[in-house]
Amino acid sequence: MNLSVFIIAIATLLILSVIIYLLTPRNYESAETVANSYDEWTEDGILEFYWGEHIHLGHYGSPPHNKEFLQAKEDFVHEMVKWGELDKLPQGTTVLDVGCGIGGSSRILAKDYGFAVTGVTISPQQVKRAQELTPEEVTADFKVDDALALSFPDNSFDVVWSIEAGPHMEDKAKYAQEMMRVLKPGGILVVADWNQRDDRQKPLNFWEKPLMRQLLDQWSHPAFSSIEGFSEQIEATGLVEGEVITADWTKETLPSWLDSIWQGVIRPQGMIKFGASGIIKSLREVPTLLLMRIGFGTGLCRFGMFRAVKSDSVNQLAEQSTANSLVR
Ligand SMILES: C[S@@+](CC[C@H](N)C(=O)[O-])C[C@H]1O[C@@H](n2cnc3c(N)ncnc32)[C@H](O)[C@@H]1O
């Protein structure tokens, strides 16, 4: 194929993708939409074919450089482990992976670091697929659970880990509260998330508002927090020792958006594997991927990292109050 034919073919597909996008509008309705969307995306297999076991962005290095798409996603998990200082923790450390998808991170944490991982997601189909993908010897279990009402008792896990689940949460303060609640005193919370610029400092302008609306509606998101706002919400749980540490990984993850589209070009066998409906569904996501690239590339969106340690004094306070009630 010569270059001009290739360019015409890409332009035609792009126009087609915009037409499909405009003809099939989506709206965020409720948490049920989130579960249904992930069930559907898991059942049809297209997302897994292109994104692999990790439904999150890749880490392309600092500064970013060319990398294989699926490798960048695996690297993201290892970079997050390092950044969260989880690589210093012993084998057998208990981890809760909140919004675990089909268990990509959970399996790496179990296999490469020897952690005992429990992954939870709101989507029953994801739990089923995560279980299918996890060999028996890997210490990772999966169950359906709601991040906003976790079924675990207080102080259950050494580490709570969550990647890109936050934008789906209707109540971000509750999301922070629940994750800190189930963490053991001295335990570590590490979260990676899509965020928006802090609009208290600089409100969204005339084109950013409709763009953000699209980013929310397309993939079942009620709202993005800001890095500053979510960090304050973690602190407001009253369970944090010292400060919440944050970082901005927008640059390191930015190539993921165009790389996602490029996967469709270099792996056209997906189009054949999933037939006409697969082609339509894949093309349907191209405008959203481009809008995400614009959002993250222009400073409207930011990729936030959060680390917090649960205060030991929580335990001391609880012990103190039990002791007091026994004395009385
Ligand atoms: C973008 S995916 C990320 C998946 C996984 N962390 C990964 O990186 O591969 C978002 C995940 O959050 C989950 N999720 C969304 N809302 C949830 C909720 N209220 N409770 C539990 N999981 C939720 C979705 O089911 C999905 O698994």
The ligand as an SDF file (V2000), in Angstrom:
LIG
                    3D

 27 29  0  0  0  0  0  0  0  0999 V2000
  -10.5480    1.5200   34.2010 C   0  0  0  0  0  0  0  0  0  0  0  0
  -10.9550    0.0420   35.0130 S   0  0  0  0  0  0  0  0  0  0  0  0
   -9.4350   -0.3250   35.8460 C   0  0  0  0  0  0  0  0  0  0  0  0
   -9.3120   -1.7740   36.1480 C   0  0  0  0  0  0  0  0  0  0  0  0
   -8.0170   -2.2180   36.8230 C   0  0  0  0  0  0  0  0  0  0  0  0
   -7.6970   -1.4030   37.9700 N   0  0  0  0  0  0  0  0  0  0  0  0
   -6.8810   -2.1880   35.8550 C   0  0  0  0  0  0  0  0  0  0  0  0
   -6.0940   -1.2800   35.9860 O   0  0  0  0  0  0  0  0  0  0  0  0
   -6.8110   -3.0720   34.9970 O   0  0  0  0  0  0  0  0  0  0  0  0
  -12.0010    0.5820   36.3600 C   0  0  0  0  0  0  0  0  0  0  0  0
  -12.4270   -0.5390   37.2890 C   0  0  0  0  0  0  0  0  0  0  0  0
  -13.1520    0.0240   38.3950 O   0  0  0  0  0  0  0  0  0  0  0  0
  -14.2420   -0.8480   38.6740 C   0  0  0  0  0  0  0  0  0  0  0  0
  -15.2700   -0.1110   39.4310 N   0  0  0  0  0  0  0  0  0  0  0  0
  -15.9560    0.9750   39.0530 C   0  0  0  0  0  0  0  0  0  0  0  0
  -16.8230    1.3440   40.0180 N   0  0  0  0  0  0  0  0  0  0  0  0
  -16.6690    0.4730   41.0340 C   0  0  0  0  0  0  0  0  0  0  0  0
  -17.2500    0.3240   42.3170 C   0  0  0  0  0  0  0  0  0  0  0  0
  -18.1900    1.1580   42.7610 N   0  0  0  0  0  0  0  0  0  0  0  0
  -16.8270   -0.6960   43.0940 N   0  0  0  0  0  0  0  0  0  0  0  0
  -15.8870   -1.5650   42.6710 C   0  0  0  0  0  0  0  0  0  0  0  0
  -15.2960   -1.4720   41.4570 N   0  0  0  0  0  0  0  0  0  0  0  0
  -15.6730   -0.4670   40.6550 C   0  0  0  0  0  0  0  0  0  0  0  0
  -14.7020   -1.3100   37.3170 C   0  0  0  0  0  0  0  0  0  0  0  0
  -15.5340   -2.4180   37.4050 O   0  0  0  0  0  0  0  0  0  0  0  0
  -13.3320   -1.5860   36.6800 C   0  0  0  0  0  0  0  0  0  0  0  0
  -12.8960   -2.8590   37.0640 O   0  0  0  0  0  0  0  0  0  0  0  0
  1  2  1  0
  2  3  1  0
  2 10  1  0
  3  4  1  0
  4  5  1  0
  5  6  1  0
  5  7  1  0
  7  8  2  0
  7  9  1  0
 10 11  1  0
 11 12  1  0
 11 26  1  0
 12 13  1  0
 13 14  1  0
 13 24  1  0
 14 15  1  0
 14 23  1  0
 15 16  2  0
 16 17  1  0
 17 18  1  0
 17 23  2  0
 18 19  1  0
 18 20  2  0
 20 21  1  0
 21 22  2  0
 22 23  1  0
 24 25  1  0
 24 26  1  0
 26 27  1  0
M  CHG  2   2   1   9  -1
M  END
$$$$
